[in-house]
Structure formats: structure tokens, C-alpha cells
Amino acid sequence: MTAEFRRPRAVRLQRMVEKGIAGRLVNPQRVFVLSGPSGVGKNTIAERLCRQGRAVRAVTATTRPPQASEVDGEDYHFVGEEEFRRWIEEGRLVEHTNYLGHYYGTPLASVNEAAASGRPVILTIDVDGGLQIKQKCPQVVLIFVEPPSEEELKRRLRDRRRDDTVSIEQRLRRARQEYEYADKYDFRVVNDDLERAVEEIAQIMAPQCTPEDKGSP
């Protein structure tokens, strides 16, 4: 997909931000946060639920450079640090954090745009962001996705071949810190089998679906 075709979504987000449409979170009870260690499979679960028509995903923002396979406006909204800081100052982000030297955050406009679909909205963010959102909007549902063991998580991180040994150890240390906050989440789901984990999370979200959503394939 070329930059020309990617531009409209980014422009729409920016216009929503500038107009102040993101001033409040619409229907927070329909927002579901998926958190968990890097490599646990939360993005895969979110993608599967969206492909099945059971949810939509709100696109978050980051200051890190995109990877070769990532599309601006679909995987992330890639923005500069100056712009990201401005969004923080103006209260345009429902949550934000700094992870491994880069900012990550969720534009309110992005969540509200996704919510306009009428389906449950999924955010895949870390525990810092999840707890920030919960403090602001207690109706938001937090789901912590965890691996069956640390050894299995380490294996998954190695197998995806994105990180060197030092980075993997950094991610494992971060995972141990995240586990300390797992009990603050509304639900905990072990991703030992992808299909089972997807179905379990779908059942958590189901009570928030409209009748039309429940009839979706």
C-alpha cells in the first residue's frame, strides 16, 4: 500500500484531534484492553477477533520507526516525538507510556472512530496504559494475556527472530514486572492454545455486543 493510499486515515485522525472530537471516551464499556508480555500473542488474538467480525481495533500511536511490514494508520499511527508530546500536553491521549526509548499512546480520536462501528473495541497496550485507562474510565474492561510459562515466552520471542539476545532478556525482565500488575486486571487468559484463547476473550466481550454484532460471521 502506497503512502498516497495510507494518507486519508492519518489525515482523518489529525482532523479529529484538531477539532477536539477526542475530548471524551465514547461508550467506555465497549472498550477492551489486551495487555501482556511482548511475544505472548495479544496482537495475533486481536487480529483474529477482528477478522472474524467480532471486534474492531483502535490504532495506537508510537514514535518508533515502522518495521518493513508495518502500514501507517493500520498497524500504528507513526508520529514524531514533538507531535506526540504536543498530544500529551493537549490531553489528546487516553493513555501513554515510554517503552524501550519510544513513546506509545492511544489517541482518544482513534478509539472513538473505532467505536462508531458499533462493535467492541480492542486496544493492545501495555499494563501501564491499561491501568491509566481504567483509572480514567472504570467501565473499560482489562484482559491480561499470559503465556503458560516463562520458558514458553522465551521460546516464542526467539522464534519470531526480531530481537537479539540482549533485547529478549530486556523483554523478559519487563514481562516479570508486568506480571506484578496482572491481578489488577478484570480477566486473565492463558494463551496456551490460540483458538481457545480467542474464544475465551470473545466470550468476555460478547455481553457488550449489539444484536447485529452477535449475528456477524
Secondary structure as UniProt FT lines:
FT   HELIX           3..19
FT   HELIX           21..23
FT   HELIX           28..30
FT   STRAND          31..35
FT   TURN            38..39
FT   HELIX           42..51
FT   TURN            52..53
FT   STRAND          56..57
FT   STRAND          61..62
FT   TURN            68..69
FT   TURN            73..75
FT   STRAND          76..78
FT   HELIX           81..89
FT   TURN            90..91
FT   STRAND          93..99
FT   TURN            100..101
FT   STRAND          102..107
FT   HELIX           108..115
FT   TURN            116..117
FT   STRAND          121..124
FT   HELIX           127..136
FT   TURN            138..139
FT   STRAND          141..146
FT   HELIX           150..159
FT   TURN            160..161
FT   HELIX           165..179
FT   TURN            180..181
FT   HELIX           182..184
FT   STRAND          187..190
FT   HELIX           194..205
FT   HELIX           206..208
FT   HELIX           211..214
//
